[in-house]
Amino acid sequence: MCPICSSAGPFPQRLSAEGFRLFECAGCGVGFLFPQPSESKLASYYDETYYGEERKKFLSPIEAGISALSKRKWNKLQPLLGQGDRFLDIGCGRGTLVQLARASGIEAYGIERSSPVGHTVPGIIYKDLPDCHFPDNHFQVVVLWHVLEHLRNPAETLQEIHRILKPGAWLSVAVPNYGGSQASASGPHWFHLDLPRHLWHFRLSSLQALLASNGFRLARQTTFSLEYDWYGTLQSWMNRALHDDNYLYALLKGAETPSGVKQISRISAAALMGLPALGSALWDAANGQGGTLTVTAQKVASEKPVR
């Protein structure tokens, strides 16, 4: 049975990598990894090389760009918050949004996985959401960006978010767009496939069904993210053309020290493909087929989530 829409199947196997099996529901279109890896196996994919030293994942110039994009995101979220409102960023990474919110006078918190080296940031709680024991109707805005696809049971998380949000308050969700052109064109080479960390692969229909069944009404949506889509297109192209296995991504994180020839070849290929990749990402987004699905949903006060 489909965990999202309860369809009885059958569920064709769409993609596979490293022995993991990805199935797709014909009813709602969600892709899901089955069986899910054990806790110990999954934890091995979230070591400090994944997060980056001190939770900084990339080389300094790229980090500066990400910081600027984070400020742009905060500027879009801020109108949803008023005096005395509370803000929660689940899967907050380095806590940039939390710090921006606090600097704006908002009571803000973040939730993140515990760091393998015990890294801590003020305002960030290193626990699972249910273990935080937030009061009912506590937050005005909850952000869940590029987190839902990592969760073993996304419905349980949405039920808890529904509980802690005020009636009529807002949830912002961003996930890789499994229904977009980037995903369909790239197949097993898609950068955002990221098995086995991504246990779920959502398209708009499956995400909307999941939100609706847990007490949320979709208010607006977009399928473009400058932060994710341009690079996602470029790396997916390189994966296909060069069998790169996200090698450029490792270079940008400083996680690889390749030979001079290989490094030059990858940088040269990225320079040649960069502008066409940007054009492709913009074209996809203009047609509603971009690589990232971002939705803003409102808690429906009169409805109870399905449990």
C-alpha positions in Angstrom: 0.0 0.0 0.0 1.3 3.5 -0.9 2.3 5.3 2.3 1.0 8.6 0.8 -2.3 7.9 -1.0 -3.0 4.3 0.2 -3.1 3.0 -3.4 -2.8 -0.8 -3.6 -0.3 -0.7 -6.4 1.4 -2.4 -8.2 4.5 -0.2 -7.9 6.9 -0.4 -10.8 10.6 -0.1 -10.1 11.8 3.1 -11.8 15.4 3.6 -10.9 18.1 1.8 -8.9 21.6 2.6 -7.7 24.1 1.0 -5.3 21.6 -1.9 -4.7 18.8 0.4 -3.5 15.3 0.0 -5.1 13.2 3.0 -5.9 9.5 2.4 -6.6 6.8 4.8 -7.9 3.1 4.9 -7.0 0.8 5.1 -10.0 -1.8 6.8 -7.9 -0.1 9.9 -6.5 3.3 9.7 -8.3 5.5 9.6 -5.2 8.8 7.7 -5.5 9.9 5.8 -2.4 12.9 3.7 -1.4 12.1 0.2 -0.4 13.2 -1.3 1.8 14.5 1.6 3.8 18.1 1.2 5.1 18.7 0.4 8.7 19.4 3.2 11.2 23.1 2.3 11.3 23.4 2.1 7.6 21.6 5.4 7.0 23.6 7.2 9.7 26.8 6.3 7.8 25.6 8.6 5.0 25.4 11.6 7.3 28.9 11.9 8.5 30.9 15.1 8.9 31.9 15.1 5.2 28.2 15.4 4.3 27.6 18.4 6.6 31.0 20.0 6.1 33.4 21.1 8.8 31.7 23.4 11.2 28.6 22.9 9.1 30.1 24.8 6.2 29.8 22.5 3.2 31.5 24.5 0.4 34.5 26.6 -0.5 34.4 30.2 0.9 33.2 32.0 -2.3 30.3 29.6 -2.6 29.4 30.0 1.1 29.2 33.7 0.5 26.7 33.2 -2.3 24.6 30.8 -0.2 24.6 33.4 2.6 23.2 36.1 0.2 20.5 33.7 -1.1 19.6 32.9 2.5 19.0 36.6 3.2 16.7 36.7 0.1 14.7 33.7 1.4 14.3 35.4 4.8 13.0 38.6 3.1 10.3 36.5 1.5 9.3 34.7 4.8 9.4 37.8 7.0 6.0 39.2 5.8 4.3 36.1 7.2 5.5 37.0 10.7 4.3 39.7 13.0 5.3 41.1 16.4 5.5 38.4 19.0 5.3 35.5 16.5 7.6 32.5 16.7 9.6 30.9 13.8 11.0 27.3 13.5 13.4 26.0 10.9 13.5 22.2 10.9 16.7 20.9 9.3 18.2 24.3 9.7 21.8 23.3 8.9 24.2 26.1 10.0 21.2 28.1 11.3 21.5 31.1 9.0 17.7 31.6 8.9 17.4 31.3 12.6 20.1 34.0 13.1 18.5 36.3 10.6 15.1 35.9 12.3 16.5 36.6 15.7 18.3 39.7 14.3 14.9 40.9 13.1 13.4 40.5 16.6 11.6 37.2 16.0 11.7 34.4 18.6 13.3 31.8 16.4 14.5 28.2 16.8 16.2 25.6 14.6 16.2 21.8 14.7 19.1 19.8 13.3 20.7 16.4 13.5 23.4 16.0 16.1 26.8 16.7 14.7 29.3 13.7 14.7 31.8 16.1 16.3 29.4 17.7 18.8 29.1 21.0 16.9 26.6 23.4 18.4 25.0 26.7 17.4 23.0 29.1 19.7 19.2 28.7 19.1 19.5 25.3 17.5 18.1 22.2 19.2 19.9 19.0 18.3 16.9 16.6 18.8 14.1 15.1 16.8 11.0 17.3 16.5 8.8 15.2 18.9 11.5 15.2 21.5 11.4 19.1 21.6 7.9 19.0 23.2 6.8 22.4 21.9 3.4 23.6 23.1 0.3 23.4 20.9 -0.4 26.4 18.6 3.0 27.8 19.3 4.5 28.9 15.9 3.4 31.2 13.2 5.9 29.9 10.5 7.6 26.5 10.2 10.1 25.9 7.5 10.9 22.4 6.2 13.3 22.9 3.3 15.0 19.9 1.7 14.1 17.8 4.8 10.9 16.0 4.0 12.6 13.6 1.5 15.0 12.5 4.2 12.4 11.4 6.8 11.4 7.9 7.5 7.8 8.9 8.1 7.0 12.3 6.7 3.3 12.1 7.7 4.2 11.9 11.4 6.4 15.0 11.1 3.6 16.9 9.3 1.1 15.8 12.1 3.5 17.2 14.7 4.0 20.4 12.8 0.2 20.8 12.5 0.0 20.5 16.3 2.6 23.2 17.0 1.4 25.7 14.4 -1.2 28.3 15.3 -4.6 28.0 13.4 -4.1 29.7 10.0 -0.3 29.7 10.4 2.1 28.8 7.6 4.3 25.9 6.6 6.9 26.3 3.9 8.2 23.1 2.3 10.9 22.6 -0.4 11.8 19.3 -2.0 13.5 18.2 -5.2 10.9 18.0 -7.9 10.5 14.4 -9.0 7.9 15.5 -11.5 10.2 18.1 -13.2 12.1 18.0 -16.5 15.5 17.8 -14.7 14.5 14.5 -13.0 12.8 12.9 -16.0 15.7 13.8 -18.4 18.4 12.7 -16.0 17.0 9.4 -14.8 19.5 7.6 -12.5 22.1 10.4 -13.2 19.8 13.0 -11.5 21.9 15.0 -9.0 19.0 15.2 -6.5 18.2 11.5 -6.6 20.8 11.2 -3.8 20.0 7.6 -2.7 19.8 6.4 0.0 19.6 9.7 1.9 16.5 10.7 -0.1 13.9 8.1 1.0 11.0 9.9 -0.8 10.7 11.7 -4.1 7.8 14.1 -4.4 6.0 15.6 -7.4 3.3 18.3 -6.9 0.4 15.7 -6.8 2.0 13.6 -4.1 3.2 16.5 -2.0 -0.3 18.1 -2.2 -2.0 14.8 -1.2 0.4 14.4 1.8 -0.2 18.0 3.0 -4.0 17.7 2.6 -4.2 14.5 4.5 -2.4 16.1 7.4 -4.5 19.3 7.7 -2.8 21.7 5.3 -4.1 23.7 2.3 -1.7 24.6 -0.5 -1.6 28.4 -0.9 1.1 28.9 -3.5 3.9 27.0 -5.3 7.0 27.5 -7.4 9.3 25.1 -9.3 12.4 27.3 -9.4 15.3 27.7 -6.9 18.4 29.6 -8.0 20.4 27.9 -5.3 19.5 24.3 -6.4 18.3 24.3 -10.0 21.1 25.7 -11.9 23.7 23.5 -10.2 21.3 20.5 -10.2 21.0 20.8 -14.0 24.8 21.2 -14.5 25.8 18.3 -12.3 23.1 16.0 -13.8 24.5 16.8 -17.3 28.0 16.1 -16.1 26.9 12.9 -14.5 25.4 11.7 -17.8 28.2 12.9 -20.1 31.2 12.1 -18.0 29.9 9.4 -15.6 30.9 11.8 -12.9 29.0 10.5 -9.9 28.7 14.1 -8.5 32.4 14.6 -8.7 32.3 18.3 -9.4 30.1 18.7 -6.2 32.9 17.0 -4.2 35.4 19.4 -5.7 33.3 22.4 -4.7 33.1 21.1 -1.1 36.8 20.6 -1.0 36.3 16.9 -0.4 38.4 15.8 -3.3 42.0 16.5 -4.3 42.1 15.1 -7.8 45.0 15.1 -10.3 45.6 18.3 -12.1 44.4 16.9 -15.4 41.1 15.7 -14.0 40.5 18.9 -12.1 41.1 21.0 -15.1 38.8 18.8 -17.3 35.9 19.1 -14.8 36.3 22.9 -14.4 36.5 23.3 -18.1 33.4 21.1 -18.7 31.5 23.1 -16.0 32.5 26.4 -17.7 31.3 25.2 -21.1 28.0 23.8 -19.7 27.3 26.5 -17.1 25.4 29.0 -19.2 23.4 26.4 -21.2 22.5 24.7 -17.8 21.2 28.1 -16.5 19.1 28.6 -19.6 17.7 25.1 -19.3 16.9 25.6 -15.6 15.1 28.8 -16.3 13.2 27.3 -19.2 12.0 24.4 -17.1 10.9 26.7 -14.4 9.0 28.9 -16.8 7.1 25.9 -17.9 6.4 24.7 -14.3 8.9 21.9 -14.7 11.8 23.2 -12.6 14.1 21.1 -10.5 12.8 22.3 -7.0 9.3 22.3 -5.7 8.6 24.9 -3.1 5.1 25.3 -1.6 3.6 27.4 1.1 0.7 25.7 2.9 -1.7 27.0 5.6 -2.9 25.1 8.6 -6.6 24.4 8.2 -8.0 25.0 11.7 -11.3 23.2 11.1 -9.7 20.0 9.9 -7.9 17.4 11.9 -4.9 15.6 10.3 -5.4 11.9 9.5 -3.5 9.8 12.0 
